[in-house]
Amino acid sequence: MTQKEHHPPPHAGRPRSTEADAAILEAAADLLLEEGLDGVSVDRVARRAGVSRPTIYRRYPGKTELLIAAIHWVYRYQPEQELPAPRDLEELLRWWALALEGPENAGIRTLTLRLLGVGHDHPEFAAAFRAVSVEPRNAMVREVLLRERDRGRFPEDTDLEVVRKLLAGAVLMHLTTNPHGSTVEEAERFFLAVLRETRFQPLGVDH
């Protein structure tokens, strides 16, 4: 992603629709990564993307929708597509580690850290983002946990919502203690260590 304002050549025509889509999302994502939510405005995105304000508003009715789309752009998340179903909880934690680590995922780490305080500073945005982005992913995690309990990998009296929150907290703890990244293996080991504290039965262990 670029880190400076850029403008179209003096005689360039309007970008084609797909080019404008990408330019808008990249511009908004760059501003999010550089300055957080407060650094993003439709005017600034339009200037950086080299498009007009109406071009943005034809795609996004307001700043909230633009911000959510930009976050999904960074996360490479497409809400309209069905979330993949991991084979087991270990595979899900492996996916999380892969998504967070490596130089190609620096933007994901930076943005996640920037979003930590969004509920306090921008409660209306946080509520909208949670509804369209966070809750669908939480629902997928709940399904995995329920399936694992049905397989006997958690005791019947396990509070799976507490387990889900512990694992989400483990992701945030890993990020805050390793803001510049670590390795996939280190992240995965940490997530699995937290999971083992929940009375979860690893594969190959007799119940």
N, C-alpha and C positions, 0 to 999 in steps of 0.2 A: 504494500500500500504506500502511496505517496505521502509525504509529510509536509507538503507546501501547497499553497494555493496555485491553481493552474487555470488557464483560460484558453478557449478555442482560438485557432489562428484567425486573423482579421477577416478572411474571406471564406472561412469554412461554413458550410451549410449546417442546418440543425442535425444533430446525431440521429441515426436511425433509432427506432423505438428500443430495440434490444441494447444498443449502445447507450442510450439515455438511461435505461433501467440500471445498467451496471455502473455508469458514471455517478448516478445519484446515490446508490447504495454504498459505493466505495467512498465517496465524499463524506457521507454521513458517518460511516464507520470510522474513517480516519479522524474526524472531529471527536467522536465518542472516545476513541483510544487516547487522543492527545489531551482532551480537556474534560471529558465526562459529559453528562447530560446537559449541563449548563452551557457547554460550549457549542451546542448544536442549535441552529436556527434554520428556518427555511431559506432565508436570505443567504446565509453563509454556505449552505449546501448548494444552492443554485449557482453562486459564484464559483465555488470550487469545482462543481461538476460541469460548468459551462453550459447550463440550461437555464430556462426561464422559470420563474415561480409558478406560472400556470402549468408548465410541464410537470412539476413536482405534484401540484395539487390534483392533476388529472389521475395520478397514481395513488396518492395518499391524501385523505381528506383533512388530516391535521398532523401536528408535530408528533403526537403519540404514536400514530400508525407508522410514521416515517422512522421513528426511533426503534420501534419493535422490529420493523423490517431490517434495519441496519444491524441490530443485535443478532438477528437470525442469520444475516449475511456473514458476520464474523464467526458465529458458531457453526456455520454450514448446516443449519437446521431448517428443514422445510415442513412447516406445520401441516400442510395439505397432504403430506405423505404419511402413510401408516408407520408408526415407529417399529423398528426391528425387534424381534423377540429373542433375547439371549437364551441359550440352552439352560443355563443355571446362573446362580448369583455370582459365582466366580467369574464367569464370562462377562457379566455386566460390569463388575469392578475392573476387569481388564480393559473393557471399552472405555471406561472413565479415565483410566490411567493413560491410555493411548491418546485420548482426546485432549488431555491437559499437557502432556510432556512433548518435548522436541521443539527445536527452533521454529518449525512451521506453525506451532500452536501458541506462540508468544502472545498473539492478539487475544486468544481465548483467555489466557491467564490474566492479562492486563484488564480486559473488559469485565471479567468476573469479579476481580478485586474492586473495580470502580463501581460495580453494581451493589456492593455489600450494604451501603448506606442509603440506597435509593428509597426504601420504604419510609424512612424518616424524613428525608428531604423532599421527596416527590411522591406522596401517598397515592394520588390519583393515577399517576403513571404506573406505579408499582402494582396497583390493583388490576389495571388493564393488562399489564405484562404477565402477571401471575395467571390471569384467566386464560389467555390465549397461548402461553408458552410454558409456564412452570407447571401448572396443574396437569396438562396432558402427559408430561414426562413423569411427574409424581405418580400418576395413575398407572403408568407402565411399570414403575418400580414396585408399586403395591401389588400388581398382578404377579410379578416375579416372586416377591416375598410370600404371597399366599400359596403359590404353586410349590415353593420350597417347603413350607410348613405342611402342606398336604402330602408331600413326599417323606415326611418324617424328619426333616433336617432341622426343624425348630421344635421345641416342646409345644404341646397344644396350647398352653397358657401364655405363650409369648405374645407380647403386645407388639405387633408388627409395625404399627405407626411409630412407636418409639425407636424400633430398629431402623426404619427409614430415615428418621430425623438424625439418628446417630451417624448413619452413613453419609448423609448430606453434610453434617457437621464435620465429618472426617475430610471431605473434599475441601471445605473452606479452611480447615486447620492446615491441611497440606499446602494450600495456596498461600496462606498468610505466612507460613514459616519457610516457604520456598518461593518467594515472589519472582525470582529470576529462573525458576525451573529446576528440576532435578533430573531423574531418569524415569522411564516407564516402570522399570523394575522396582525402584524405591517407592514410587507412588502406589503400585499394586501391593507391595508388601505391607505398607501402612494401612491401606484399606482392608486388607485381609486380617491384619492384626486387630483392628477395631471390630470387624465382623466376628472374630473368634470370641470376643468378650460378651457376645450376646447369646451364648449357649448354642450357637450354630454348629452343626455337625459337618466337618469336612468330608469330602468324598472318601470312601474306603474305611471310615470309622464305624464300628458297630454301635448301634443305638442302645 
